[in-house]
Amino acid sequence: MRKPMIVALSLLAAVYGTSAHAESPAATWTQKIITPEIALKAAQTAKAECQTRGWQVAVAVTDPSGLPLVVVRDRYAGWHTLAAAEGKARTAASWRESTSTVAARVNKPGSAEQAIKNLPGVVMVGGGMPIEAAGQLVGAIGVSGAPGGDSDDICAKAGLAGVEDDLAF
């Protein structure tokens, strides 16, 4: 009588143990990240757009966490454009929206978010945009050196358009 009870309890434990384990959240996750080759293509396309307009710029493309994958610079783009381009890309990646959009919201008088402007590495001016594929953030692009954030946005958008087909999955 005792042996069937032990077997039954063992089976119950095995069933409930497996069931509980199957319902628990995964201990890891998977994320798609733009490749360095596609990042370079986006950066070169953005830079080429700026060159056609006579603007000397730096372009940075980062992974989704904001770490640089590729940085390109026109030979006459100022030293500050490198840090600004990386900061714009990092900011766009972190907030998952364009730096123009974030800046408009943050710079409103009385905005509760104004404190983020003072965080190290945050750049609150146009020229940074997230790079998405299939609804997932896969990277970000930042452009700096054109005459104003709106102009930097033009080049960043060209960079995104240049890799749109490559990122369709």
N, C-alpha and C positions, 0 to 999 in steps of 0.2 A: 504494500500500500504506500509505503514511504517513497519508493523509487519512482512510481508514476507521478507523484506530487513534485518531486525534484525535477523531473523531466519537464513537466508542465510549467513550472516556475522558470526554468531555464529558457524554454521556448518563449514565454511571455517577455522575459528580459531581453532576449535577442530581438524580438519583434519591436518592442517599444524602444529599445536602444537604437536600432536601425532607423526607425521612424523619426525619432527625435534628432538624430544626426542628419537625416536627409532634409529636415525642415530648418536647420540652423543656417544662418547666413554664411556665405563663402568667406574664407579667411583671406582670399586674395581677389584682385580684380584685374581686368585687362583693358588696356587703352591703346588706341591707334595714335601714332605720332607721324607727322609729316617726315619724309625721308630727307636727308641732306641734299640729295639731287634735286628734288622738287622744291625744297627751300631755296636752293641756289637759283633755280629757274624763276621763282617768284621775285626774289631780290633783283635779279638782272632785268626782269621785265619792268619792275617798278622804277629802277634806275634809268632804264632806257626811256621810259615815259617822261621822266623829269628832264633828261638830256634833250629831248625834242623840244622842250619848252625853255631850254637855256638855264635850267636850275641845277646847281651842283649839290648833290645830296649824299647822305649815307643811308643805307637800308640794312635793317637787321631782321632776321627771321628766327623765331624761337620755337622751342617745343611748347607743349601746353602748360608747363610749369613756369615758363618765362626764361628758361636758360637758352642762350644763343646757340643756334645751329650754324648760321651763316651771317656774316657781316660783309657788305661791300660798300666802297666809298669812291666817289669821284675824286680825282687827284687834287682838285681845288676846294673840295668841301672842307669846312673848318673842323678843327679837332673836336669841338663841342658837339658836332652832329653825330658822332659815333655814340657817345653816351646818351644823347637824346633819343636816337633811333632805338637803341636797346631798351631804354626806359619806356618808350611808347609801346613797343612790342610786349614788354613784360607787364605793363599796366593793362593793355588790352587782353592779354592772356588771363591775368588775375581776375579782372571784372567780367570777362567773357562778353565784352561789347567794345565798340569803338571808343577811343579816347575822346573824340569830339562829343559823343553822347555822355560819357562819364563827366567830362569837364563842364558841360552845360548844366548838369544836375548839381555837381559839387560847388560850382561857382555862384549859384543862386544865393542872394542875400538871406541869411538866416538858415541856410542848409545845415542840417545836423551832420552831414558828411564832410564838411569843410576840413576837418582834421586830417582826412586822408591825404590832402595835398602836401602835408608835412612828413609823410612817411618816406624813408630813404628809398630812392630809386623810382618813385612814382612820378610820372610825367603827365601833367594835365593840360595837354594841348593836342589838337588834331594831328593825325598822321599814324595812329596806331589802330590796328584792326585785328580781330580774331580771325583765324582760318578754320573753317568748319567743313566737315565732310560727313554726309549722312546724319546730320544733326548732332555730331560730336565734335568738340574742340580738338583739333589736331596740331595746332600751332598758332602763331601770331606774327604779324608783320608790323614793323615800325619804320617810318620814313622821316628824315629830318634834313632841313637845309633849304627847302623851297621857301618862297616868300609867304609864310603864314601856314597855320595848321590846315586851312581849307585846301591850300595847294598841295601840302603833304598828303592829304586825304586822296587827292586825284591820283597821285602816283601809287599809293598803297592799294587803291581799288584796281588799278591797272595790273599790279602784281597778283592780286587775287584772281582777276579775270584770266591772267596768263596761265594759271594752274588749275582752273576750274575743271576742265576735262580730265586732268590727271587724278583729281581727287574724287571723281564720281564713282562711288562703290556702294 
